[in-house]
Amino acid sequence: MTGEGRLVLAGAPIGQAGDVSPRLREVLAGADVVAAEDTRRLRRLATELGVEISGRVVSYYDQNEAGRAQELVEALRQGRTVVVITDAGMPGVSDPGYRLTHLAVEAGITVTALPGPSAVTTALAVSGLASDRFCFEGFPPRKTGDRARRLSALAAEERTMVFFEAPHRLAESLGAMAEAFGPDRPAAVCRELTKTYEEVRRGGLGELAEWAAGGVKGEITVVVAGRVPGAGEPDMDELVAEVDRRVAEGEQRRTAIADVAKGAGVPRRELYDLVHKRIG
């Protein structure tokens, strides 16, 4: 086969197969190659959609993405239509797809997308938080220190933030967010979106961390309100002075910082940095 190849990034349903468009059926049926994050899930989806995939099906997941991308670019150069589909949502958004897209663009190959359901925008829409400006932060780092540094850097972010998280790390991550952004920062935990047991839990980060400590299952998307500048913000100089007073009375500095920050509803890390900047 010769001619211009085409790379299609196909959005997959995040829960309900009925959410897909007729175009997904057409694209899957007509593709020369379908690169799937999980080939078994793809087969099940095709069965649910009543689609017969006549092209070659290959696996395309995190561990083989780098090598497989080169192979798929060769197929594109030969004029084939290659469809990339992940387990749920849009390829390249915290899922395999970026490397192949980058290589295809560099090779001058046509890249297009077949829009589909997205956990990012779905969670944002149902969260009840501001959606006019937002940023997607993917999965927070797994290591405690790395996560604290990442969240600390986002403490002044004014846009609504959307995160993915694994259920077994949810309570720990929400606790870290409460520490970085303040326990009263509004947030929503969206679980199993569009599925049978869909749940949206809304509240302050501290409250949500306590709830998640009891155990949570399913696919998780967390939406966190951005910082509202000047909205009842405490005087940080006064909080630093309160820490100094407590330390002078014999309280440990770390304990004083944690208590004062919690009482004022400010990120502990922010107060910690100010106190230690003051003492050199």
Backbone as numpy.savetxt, mean C-alpha at the origin, in Angstrom:
# Nx Ny Nz CAx CAy CAz Cx Cy Cz
6.17 -14.67 -36.15 5.31 -13.48 -36.15 6.19 -12.25 -36.15
5.86 -11.27 -36.95 6.59 -10.02 -37.00 5.62 -8.87 -36.81
6.14 -7.67 -36.63 5.28 -6.52 -36.40 5.51 -5.95 -35.03
4.67 -4.99 -34.63 4.85 -4.32 -33.35 4.14 -5.07 -32.24
4.89 -5.42 -31.21 4.30 -6.07 -30.07 3.59 -5.07 -29.18
2.85 -5.58 -28.21 2.09 -4.70 -27.32 2.05 -5.33 -25.94
2.38 -4.53 -24.94 2.31 -4.97 -23.55 1.05 -4.40 -22.93
0.24 -5.30 -22.35 -1.01 -4.89 -21.72 -0.94 -5.20 -20.23
-1.06 -4.17 -19.40 -1.11 -4.35 -17.94 -2.57 -4.44 -17.56
-2.99 -5.62 -17.12 -4.42 -5.88 -16.90 -4.76 -5.86 -15.42
-5.67 -4.98 -15.05 -6.14 -4.93 -13.68 -7.03 -6.13 -13.38
-6.73 -6.83 -12.28 -7.50 -8.01 -11.90 -8.46 -7.67 -10.76
-9.57 -8.37 -10.62 -10.52 -8.08 -9.54 -9.88 -8.28 -8.17
-10.22 -7.41 -7.21 -9.65 -7.55 -5.87 -10.51 -8.44 -4.99
-11.63 -8.88 -5.50 -12.48 -9.77 -4.72 -13.54 -10.45 -5.57
-14.34 -9.66 -6.24 -15.46 -10.19 -7.02 -15.11 -10.29 -8.50
-15.19 -11.48 -9.06 -14.88 -11.66 -10.48 -15.82 -10.83 -11.35
-17.01 -10.57 -10.87 -17.98 -9.81 -11.65 -17.61 -8.34 -11.82
-16.59 -7.88 -11.11 -16.17 -6.49 -11.23 -15.35 -6.22 -12.48
-14.92 -7.25 -13.18 -14.07 -7.04 -14.35 -14.90 -6.54 -15.53
-14.20 -5.93 -16.48 -14.88 -5.42 -17.67 -14.85 -6.47 -18.77
-15.74 -6.34 -19.78 -15.69 -7.25 -20.92 -14.33 -7.24 -21.63
-13.63 -6.12 -21.55 -12.33 -6.03 -22.21 -11.33 -7.03 -21.64
-11.40 -7.30 -20.33 -10.45 -8.26 -19.74 -10.67 -9.63 -20.36
-11.91 -10.01 -20.56 -12.20 -11.29 -21.20 -11.59 -11.33 -22.60
-11.79 -10.25 -23.35 -11.27 -10.20 -24.72 -9.74 -10.28 -24.74
-9.10 -9.54 -23.86 -7.64 -9.48 -23.84 -7.04 -10.82 -23.43
-7.62 -11.45 -22.41 -7.10 -12.75 -21.99 -7.28 -13.80 -23.08
-8.40 -13.75 -23.77 -8.67 -14.73 -24.83 -7.77 -14.52 -26.04
-7.39 -13.28 -26.30 -6.65 -13.00 -27.53 -5.16 -12.83 -27.37
-4.63 -12.89 -26.16 -3.21 -12.65 -25.93 -2.35 -13.80 -26.46
-1.17 -13.45 -26.95 -0.20 -14.48 -27.34 0.47 -15.09 -26.11
0.73 -14.23 -25.11 1.36 -14.67 -23.86 0.64 -13.99 -22.70
0.31 -14.77 -21.68 -0.25 -14.21 -20.45 0.73 -14.51 -19.32
1.30 -13.45 -18.75 2.23 -13.59 -17.64 1.47 -13.33 -16.35
1.34 -14.37 -15.52 0.49 -14.29 -14.34 1.31 -14.45 -13.06
0.96 -13.66 -12.06 1.63 -13.78 -10.75 1.41 -15.17 -10.17
0.23 -15.70 -10.36 -0.09 -17.05 -9.91 -0.92 -17.71 -11.01
-0.33 -18.68 -11.70 -1.01 -19.28 -12.86 -2.26 -20.04 -12.44
-2.27 -20.59 -11.24 -3.46 -21.33 -10.79 -4.63 -20.37 -10.56
-4.33 -19.22 -9.96 -5.39 -18.22 -9.77 -5.89 -17.71 -11.10
-4.98 -17.56 -12.05 -5.40 -17.11 -13.39 -6.36 -18.13 -13.99
-6.05 -19.40 -13.90 -6.93 -20.44 -14.45 -8.31 -20.40 -13.79
-8.32 -20.20 -12.46 -9.61 -20.13 -11.77 -10.40 -18.91 -12.23
-9.72 -17.77 -12.38 -10.39 -16.56 -12.83 -10.95 -16.76 -14.24
-10.15 -17.37 -15.11 -10.60 -17.60 -16.49 -11.85 -18.48 -16.50
-11.87 -19.49 -15.62 -13.05 -20.37 -15.53 -14.27 -19.57 -15.07
-14.09 -18.73 -14.05 -15.20 -17.92 -13.55 -15.73 -16.96 -14.61
-14.81 -16.47 -15.45 -15.21 -15.51 -16.47 -15.69 -16.19 -17.76
-15.53 -17.52 -17.83 -15.92 -18.24 -19.03 -14.99 -17.94 -20.21
-13.71 -17.76 -19.91 -12.72 -17.41 -20.93 -11.79 -18.58 -21.19
-11.53 -18.85 -22.45 -10.54 -19.86 -22.82 -9.27 -19.14 -23.26
-8.20 -19.37 -22.53 -6.93 -18.73 -22.84 -6.18 -19.61 -23.84
-6.01 -19.10 -25.05 -5.36 -19.89 -26.10 -3.86 -19.64 -26.16
-3.40 -18.51 -25.61 -1.98 -18.18 -25.65 -1.18 -18.93 -24.60
0.12 -18.72 -24.62 1.02 -19.37 -23.65 0.90 -18.67 -22.31
0.78 -19.44 -21.25 0.70 -18.90 -19.89 2.02 -19.16 -19.18
2.60 -18.09 -18.63 3.86 -18.23 -17.90 3.72 -17.57 -16.53
4.52 -18.01 -15.59 4.51 -17.40 -14.26 5.36 -16.14 -14.27
4.91 -15.16 -13.50 5.63 -13.87 -13.42 5.39 -13.30 -12.03
6.32 -13.61 -11.12 6.15 -13.20 -9.73 7.46 -12.59 -9.23
7.46 -12.14 -7.98 8.59 -11.39 -7.44 9.93 -12.09 -7.64
9.97 -13.40 -7.37 11.25 -14.12 -7.39 11.80 -14.36 -8.79
10.95 -14.38 -9.81 11.48 -14.64 -11.16 11.28 -13.44 -12.09
10.82 -12.32 -11.52 10.46 -11.16 -12.34 11.63 -10.65 -13.18
12.81 -10.52 -12.58 13.93 -9.94 -13.30 14.30 -10.75 -14.55
14.42 -12.08 -14.38 14.78 -12.92 -15.52 13.66 -13.06 -16.53
12.44 -13.22 -16.04 11.30 -13.41 -16.93 11.02 -12.17 -17.76
11.30 -10.99 -17.22 11.05 -9.76 -17.94 11.84 -9.71 -19.24
13.07 -10.16 -19.21 13.90 -10.17 -20.42 13.29 -11.09 -21.48
12.81 -12.24 -21.04 12.17 -13.20 -21.95 10.92 -12.61 -22.59
10.14 -11.90 -21.79 8.90 -11.32 -22.29 9.17 -10.15 -23.25
10.22 -9.40 -23.00 10.58 -8.33 -23.92 10.94 -8.90 -25.29
11.60 -10.04 -25.30 11.92 -10.68 -26.58 10.65 -11.06 -27.33
9.66 -11.57 -26.60 8.38 -11.91 -27.23 7.71 -10.65 -27.79
7.82 -9.56 -27.08 7.24 -8.29 -27.55 7.97 -7.81 -28.81
9.28 -7.96 -28.83 10.05 -7.55 -30.00 9.67 -8.37 -31.24
9.19 -9.58 -31.01 8.78 -10.45 -32.11 7.35 -10.15 -32.57
6.73 -9.13 -31.96 5.40 -8.71 -32.39 4.26 -9.33 -31.63
4.55 -9.99 -30.52 3.48 -10.65 -29.78 2.80 -9.69 -28.79
1.57 -10.03 -28.46 0.84 -9.31 -27.43 1.03 -10.04 -26.11
1.58 -9.34 -25.14 1.84 -9.93 -23.82 0.95 -9.24 -22.80
0.20 -10.03 -22.05 -0.66 -9.50 -20.99 -0.05 -9.87 -19.64
0.07 -8.89 -18.76 0.53 -9.13 -17.40 -0.66 -8.97 -16.46
-0.87 -9.97 -15.62 -1.98 -9.91 -14.66 -1.49 -10.45 -13.32
-1.82 -9.77 -12.24 -1.41 -10.20 -10.91 -2.60 -10.81 -10.19
-2.39 -11.17 -8.92 -3.47 -11.83 -8.17 -4.67 -10.90 -7.98
-4.39 -9.61 -7.80 -5.47 -8.64 -7.58 -4.92 -7.24 -7.84
-5.74 -6.38 -8.40 -5.32 -5.00 -8.61 -4.47 -4.83 -9.86
-3.75 -3.71 -9.91 -3.00 -3.32 -11.10 -1.54 -3.75 -11.02
-1.02 -4.43 -12.05 0.39 -4.80 -12.07 1.28 -3.57 -11.88
2.35 -3.73 -11.13 3.27 -2.63 -10.89 2.98 -1.84 -9.64
1.78 -1.97 -9.07 1.42 -1.26 -7.85 1.56 -2.23 -6.68
2.76 -2.27 -6.09 3.11 -3.25 -5.05 2.92 -4.68 -5.55
3.02 -4.87 -6.84 2.91 -6.18 -7.47 3.88 -6.21 -8.66
4.24 -7.40 -9.15 5.14 -7.48 -10.31 4.58 -6.71 -11.50
5.46 -6.14 -12.29 5.04 -5.40 -13.48 5.95 -4.25 -13.84
6.57 -3.63 -12.82 7.38 -2.45 -13.10 8.58 -2.75 -13.98
9.30 -3.81 -13.68 10.54 -4.10 -14.43 10.25 -4.33 -15.91
9.22 -5.10 -16.20 8.88 -5.38 -17.59 8.41 -4.10 -18.29
7.60 -3.31 -17.61 7.14 -2.06 -18.19 8.31 -1.15 -18.52
9.26 -1.05 -17.60 10.44 -0.20 -17.81 11.24 -0.67 -19.02
11.45 -1.97 -19.12 12.22 -2.50 -20.24 11.48 -2.30 -21.57
10.17 -2.49 -21.54 9.38 -2.31 -22.76 9.41 -0.86 -23.24
9.31 0.07 -22.30 9.37 1.49 -22.65 10.73 1.82 -23.25
11.80 1.30 -22.64 13.15 1.54 -23.16 13.32 0.99 -24.57
12.62 -0.13 -24.86 12.73 -0.76 -26.18 11.78 -0.13 -27.20
11.02 0.87 -26.80 10.12 1.54 -27.72 8.87 0.74 -28.04
8.51 -0.18 -27.15 7.33 -1.03 -27.36 6.09 -0.36 -26.77
4.97 -0.52 -27.42 3.71 0.06 -26.95 3.30 -0.58 -25.62
3.02 0.25 -24.63 2.55 -0.22 -23.33 1.20 0.41 -23.06
0.22 -0.39 -22.73 -1.10 0.14 -22.42 -1.64 -0.58 -21.18
-2.68 -0.03 -20.61 -3.26 -0.62 -19.40 -4.74 -0.87 -19.60
-5.20 -1.95 -19.01 -6.62 -2.27 -18.98 -7.08 -2.00 -17.56
-7.75 -0.87 -17.32 -8.10 -0.48 -15.95 -8.96 -1.54 -15.27
-8.80 -1.60 -13.97 -9.60 -2.55 -13.19 -9.69 -2.10 -11.75
-10.32 -2.88 -10.90 -10.46 -2.53 -9.50 -9.10 -2.34 -8.83
-9.04 -1.41 -7.89 -7.81 -1.13 -7.16 -8.11 -1.01 -5.68
-7.36 -1.75 -4.87 -7.56 -1.66 -3.41 -7.20 -0.27 -2.91
-6.26 0.39 -3.58 -5.82 1.72 -3.15 -6.97 2.71 -3.22
-7.55 2.88 -4.40 -8.61 3.87 -4.56 -9.94 3.42 -3.94
-10.16 2.11 -3.89 -11.39 1.62 -3.25 -11.37 1.92 -1.76
-10.24 1.64 -1.11 -10.11 1.93 0.33 -10.20 3.43 0.59
-9.56 4.21 -0.26 -9.61 5.66 -0.11 -11.04 6.16 -0.19
-11.81 5.63 -1.12 -13.18 6.08 -1.33 -14.08 5.77 -0.13
-13.91 4.58 0.48 -14.80 4.19 1.56 -14.30 4.59 2.94
-13.08 5.12 3.00 -12.49 5.46 4.30 -13.21 6.61 4.99
-13.81 7.51 4.22 -14.43 8.69 4.81 -13.42 9.81 5.05
-12.17 9.60 4.63 -11.13 10.61 4.79 -10.97 11.40 3.48
-10.29 12.52 3.56 -10.12 13.38 2.39 -9.49 12.61 1.24
-10.07 12.74 0.06 -9.58 11.99 -1.10 -9.15 12.89 -2.25
-9.16 14.21 -2.02 -8.79 15.12 -3.11 -7.29 15.08 -3.38
-6.49 14.78 -2.35 -5.05 14.64 -2.50 -4.60 13.47 -1.64
-3.89 12.54 -2.23 -3.44 11.38 -1.45 -2.13 10.85 -2.02
-1.44 10.03 -1.22 -0.22 9.37 -1.68 -0.29 7.90 -1.29
0.31 7.05 -2.10 0.33 5.62 -1.83 1.73 5.26 -1.35
1.83 4.65 -0.16 3.12 4.34 0.45 3.45 2.85 0.46
2.62 2.03 -0.17 2.93 0.60 -0.24 2.97 -0.05 1.13
3.82 -1.07 1.28 3.97 -1.76 2.55 5.00 -1.05 3.42
4.70 -0.76 4.69 5.72 -0.19 5.57 6.86 -1.19 5.73
8.09 -0.71 6.00 9.21 -1.62 6.22 8.91 -2.61 7.35
9.44 -3.81 7.23 9.17 -4.82 8.25 9.96 -4.59 9.54
11.21 -4.14 9.41 12.06 -3.95 10.57 11.62 -2.71 11.36
11.63 -2.85 12.68 11.12 -1.79 13.55 11.79 -0.45 13.31
13.12 -0.43 13.26 13.84 0.82 13.07 13.57 1.45 11.72
13.58 0.62 10.66 13.32 1.14 9.32 11.91 1.70 9.22
10.97 0.99 9.83 9.58 1.45 9.79 9.42 2.78 10.54
10.06 2.89 11.70 9.96 4.13 12.48 10.54 5.30 11.70
11.65 5.08 11.01 12.25 6.17 10.23 11.37 6.56 9.05
10.79 5.57 8.38 9.91 5.88 7.25 8.69 6.68 7.71
8.07 6.24 8.79 6.87 6.92 9.27 7.19 8.30 9.83
8.34 8.42 10.48 8.75 9.73 11.00 8.90 10.74 9.87
9.41 10.27 8.73 9.56 11.15 7.57 8.22 11.58 7.00
7.15 10.84 7.32 5.82 11.15 6.81 4.97 11.93 7.81
5.53 12.25 8.97 4.75 12.88 10.03 4.16 14.22 9.60
4.85 14.93 8.72 4.36 16.24 8.27 3.56 16.15 6.97
3.35 14.94 6.45 2.62 14.77 5.19 1.17 15.23 5.35
0.73 16.16 4.49 -0.62 16.70 4.59 -1.62 15.95 3.72
-1.15 15.12 2.81 -2.07 14.33 1.99 -2.51 13.07 2.75
-3.68 12.57 2.42 -4.12 11.29 2.96 -3.17 10.20 2.48
-2.80 9.30 3.36 -1.83 8.26 3.04 -2.50 6.88 2.98
-2.13 6.09 2.00 -2.67 4.74 1.85 -1.52 3.74 1.94
-1.70 2.73 2.78 -0.69 1.69 2.97 -1.30 0.31 2.74
-0.49 -0.64 2.33 -0.84 -2.06 2.41 -0.15 -2.62 3.64
-0.71 -3.66 4.23 -0.04 -4.34 5.34 -0.53 -5.77 5.46
0.37 -6.65 5.89 0.02 -8.04 6.14 -0.76 -8.11 7.46
-1.74 -9.00 7.55 -2.57 -9.03 8.78 -1.77 -9.30 10.05
-0.73 -10.13 9.97 0.02 -10.46 11.19 0.94 -9.33 11.64
1.13 -8.31 10.79 1.94 -7.15 11.19 1.09 -5.90 11.41
-0.23 -6.02 11.26 -1.10 -4.85 11.30 -1.04 -4.12 12.64
-1.19 -4.83 13.74 -1.21 -4.18 15.06 0.09 -3.44 15.32
1.21 -4.05 14.98 2.51 -3.43 15.20 2.66 -2.17 14.33
2.21 -2.27 13.08 2.32 -1.11 12.19 1.41 0.03 12.64
0.20 -0.29 13.05 -0.71 0.75 13.53 -0.15 1.42 14.79
0.48 0.62 15.65 1.10 1.18 16.84 2.23 2.14 16.48
3.03 1.74 15.48 4.12 2.60 15.03 3.58 3.88 14.40
2.46 3.77 13.67 1.84 4.96 13.08 1.30 5.88 14.17
0.71 5.29 15.21 0.20 6.10 16.32 1.33 6.85 16.99
2.48 6.22 17.08 3.63 6.86 17.69 4.18 7.97 16.79
4.18 7.73 15.49 4.74 8.70 14.55 3.80 9.86 14.25
2.49 9.56 14.14 1.52 10.58 13.72 0.65 11.09 14.86
0.68 10.39 15.98 -0.21 10.73 17.09 -1.35 9.73 17.18
-1.73 9.31 18.40 -2.76 8.27 18.56 -4.15 8.69 18.11
-4.40 10.00 18.02 -5.73 10.47 17.65 -5.86 10.74 16.16
-4.81 10.52 15.38 -4.88 10.78 13.93 -5.94 9.86 13.31
-6.92 10.41 12.63 -7.99 9.57 12.04 -7.44 8.61 10.99
-8.00 7.41 10.98 -7.56 6.39 10.02 -8.68 5.40 9.79
-8.49 4.55 8.79 -9.46 3.49 8.50 -8.69 2.24 8.09
-9.06 1.11 8.64 -8.51 -0.18 8.24 -9.55 -0.88 7.40
-9.21 -1.13 6.14 -10.15 -1.75 5.21 -9.72 -3.20 4.98
-10.60 -4.12 5.29 -10.27 -5.55 5.24 -11.17 -6.28 4.25
-10.54 -7.12 3.41 -11.30 -7.96 2.49 -12.25 -7.14 1.61
-11.76 -6.08 1.03 -12.59 -5.20 0.21 -13.28 -5.95 -0.92
-14.55 -5.71 -1.08 -15.47 -6.29 -2.08 -15.75 -7.77 -1.85
-15.18 -8.36 -0.82 -15.40 -9.79 -0.57 -16.52 -10.00 0.43
-16.83 -11.26 0.70 -17.96 -11.60 1.57 -17.85 -10.98 2.95
-16.63 -11.00 3.52 -16.45 -10.51 4.89 -15.80 -9.13 4.92
-16.13 -8.30 3.97 -15.59 -6.94 3.92 -15.88 -6.22 5.23
-14.87 -5.48 5.71 -15.02 -4.71 6.94 -14.19 -3.44 6.83
-14.77 -2.32 7.24 -14.04 -1.06 7.31 -14.14 -0.56 8.75
-13.01 -0.52 9.43 -12.96 -0.07 10.82 -12.32 1.32 10.85
-13.04 2.30 11.40 -12.57 3.67 11.42 -12.34 4.13 12.85
-11.36 5.02 13.05 -11.08 5.55 14.38 -9.70 6.17 14.42
-9.26 6.53 15.63 -7.90 7.04 15.80 -6.90 5.90 15.68
-5.66 6.22 15.34 -4.64 5.18 15.17 -4.41 4.38 16.45
-4.43 5.05 17.59 -4.24 4.33 18.86 -5.36 3.34 19.11
-6.59 3.77 18.88 -7.76 2.90 19.05 -7.70 1.71 18.09
-7.31 1.96 16.85 -7.24 0.90 15.86 -6.13 -0.10 16.18
-5.03 0.40 16.73 -3.93 -0.50 17.12 -4.39 -1.46 18.21
-5.16 -0.95 19.17 -5.68 -1.80 20.24 -6.64 -2.84 19.68
-7.49 -2.42 18.75 -8.43 -3.36 18.12 -7.68 -4.46 17.36
-6.65 -4.08 16.58 -5.92 -5.04 15.76 -5.12 -6.02 16.60
-4.80 -5.64 17.84 -4.01 -6.53 18.71 -4.75 -7.83 18.99
-6.07 -7.83 18.81 -6.85 -9.04 19.01 -6.77 -10.02 17.87
-6.11 -9.63 16.78 -5.96 -10.52 15.63 -6.89 -10.13 14.49
-6.32 -10.01 13.31 -7.07 -9.63 12.11 -6.66 -10.54 10.96
-7.61 -10.91 10.13 -7.32 -11.76 8.98 -7.70 -11.05 7.69
-7.15 -11.55 6.58 -7.56 -11.06 5.26 -6.60 -10.06 4.65
-6.98 -9.57 3.48 -6.20 -8.56 2.78 -6.49 -7.20 3.41
-5.41 -6.47 3.73 -5.55 -5.24 4.50 -5.05 -4.02 3.72
-5.85 -2.95 3.75 -5.43 -1.64 3.25 -5.71 -0.63 4.36
-4.72 0.18 4.68 -4.85 1.17 5.75 -4.83 2.57 5.14
-5.79 3.39 5.52 -5.86 4.78 5.06 -5.70 5.68 6.28
-4.78 6.63 6.19 -4.47 7.51 7.33 -4.60 8.96 6.89
-5.30 9.75 7.68 -5.47 11.17 7.37 -4.13 11.88 7.39
-3.98 12.87 6.55 -2.78 13.68 6.56 -2.79 14.67 7.71
-1.66 15.27 7.94 -1.54 16.27 9.00 -2.28 17.54 8.59
-3.04 18.09 9.52 -3.76 19.33 9.27 -2.94 20.47 9.87
-2.30 21.28 9.05 -1.44 22.33 9.59 -2.21 23.37 10.40
-1.71 23.65 11.58 -2.27 24.72 12.41 -3.58 24.40 13.08
-4.06 23.15 12.96 -5.37 22.81 13.54 -5.20 22.36 14.99
-5.23 23.31 15.89 -5.13 22.99 17.31 -3.79 22.37 17.68
-2.73 22.74 16.99 -1.43 22.16 17.28 -0.90 22.69 18.61
-0.35 21.80 19.43 0.18 22.24 20.72 1.48 23.03 20.54
1.82 23.81 21.52 3.08 24.56 21.52 4.21 23.59 21.87
5.04 23.26 20.89 6.08 22.27 21.11 7.11 22.75 22.13
7.33 24.06 22.19 8.27 24.58 23.20 7.75 24.30 24.60
6.43 24.43 24.76 5.86 24.14 26.07 5.97 22.66 26.42
5.82 21.80 25.41 5.94 20.36 25.67 7.38 19.99 26.02
8.33 20.60 25.35 9.74 20.35 25.69 10.02 20.81 27.12
9.46 21.97 27.47 9.66 22.49 28.83 9.05 21.54 29.87
7.90 20.95 29.53 7.25 20.00 30.44 8.12 18.75 30.62
8.73 18.30 29.54 9.65 17.16 29.64 10.82 17.51 30.55
11.40 18.71 30.32 12.53 19.15 31.15 12.14 19.20 32.62
10.93 19.67 32.90 10.48 19.76 34.29 10.39 18.38 34.93
9.83 17.44 34.19 9.70 16.09 34.72 11.05 15.43 34.95
11.96 15.65 34.03 13.30 15.08 34.17 13.99 15.67 35.39
13.82 16.98 35.60 14.42 17.64 36.76 13.88 17.08 38.07
12.64 16.55 38.03 12.02 15.98 39.22 12.37 14.50 39.40
13.19 13.98 38.48 13.67 12.62 38.65 13.10 11.58 37.71
12.18 11.99 36.83 11.59 11.03 35.88 12.57 10.75 34.74
12.59 9.53 34.25 13.45 9.20 33.12 13.00 9.97 31.88
14.00 10.46 31.11 13.67 11.30 29.95 12.79 10.56 28.95
13.11 9.30 28.68 12.34 8.54 27.70 10.88 8.41 28.14
10.67 8.14 29.43 9.31 8.00 29.95 8.57 9.33 29.90
9.27 10.39 30.23 8.65 11.71 30.22 8.23 12.10 28.80
9.09 11.84 27.85 8.76 12.16 26.46 7.53 11.39 26.00
7.50 10.08 26.31 6.37 9.25 25.89 5.06 9.73 26.51
5.09 10.05 27.80 3.87 10.47 28.49 3.39 11.83 27.99
4.31 12.78 27.83 3.93 14.12 27.38 3.40 14.07 25.95
4.07 13.30 25.09 3.64 13.19 23.70 2.25 12.57 23.62
2.02 11.52 24.39 0.71 10.86 24.38 -0.39 11.80 24.88
-0.09 12.52 25.95 -1.08 13.43 26.50 -1.44 14.57 25.56
-0.45 15.00 24.77 -0.68 16.12 23.85 -1.17 15.65 22.49
-1.11 14.32 22.26 -1.55 13.80 20.97 -0.60 14.14 19.84
0.70 14.19 20.15 1.71 14.48 19.12 2.60 13.26 18.94
3.25 13.13 17.79 4.15 11.99 17.57 5.29 11.99 18.59
5.52 10.85 19.22 6.59 10.74 20.20 7.94 11.06 19.57
8.14 10.58 18.34 9.43 10.79 17.68 9.71 12.28 17.48
8.67 13.04 17.12 8.85 14.47 16.90 9.30 15.16 18.18
8.63 14.84 19.30 9.01 15.44 20.58 10.39 14.96 21.01
10.68 13.70 20.80 12.00 13.13 21.13 13.10 13.91 20.41
12.90 14.14 19.12 13.92 14.85 18.34 14.12 16.27 18.85
13.03 16.96 19.21 13.15 18.32 19.69 13.87 18.37 21.04
13.54 17.45 21.93 14.18 17.41 23.24 15.67 17.18 23.12
16.05 16.22 22.29 17.47 15.88 22.16 18.23 16.93 21.37
17.54 17.65 20.50 18.19 18.77 19.81 18.51 19.88 20.83
17.60 20.07 21.79 17.77 21.10 22.81 18.97 20.78 23.72
19.15 19.49 24.04 20.23 19.13 24.97 21.53 18.83 24.25
21.49 18.92 22.89 22.71 18.72 22.11 23.02 17.29 21.87
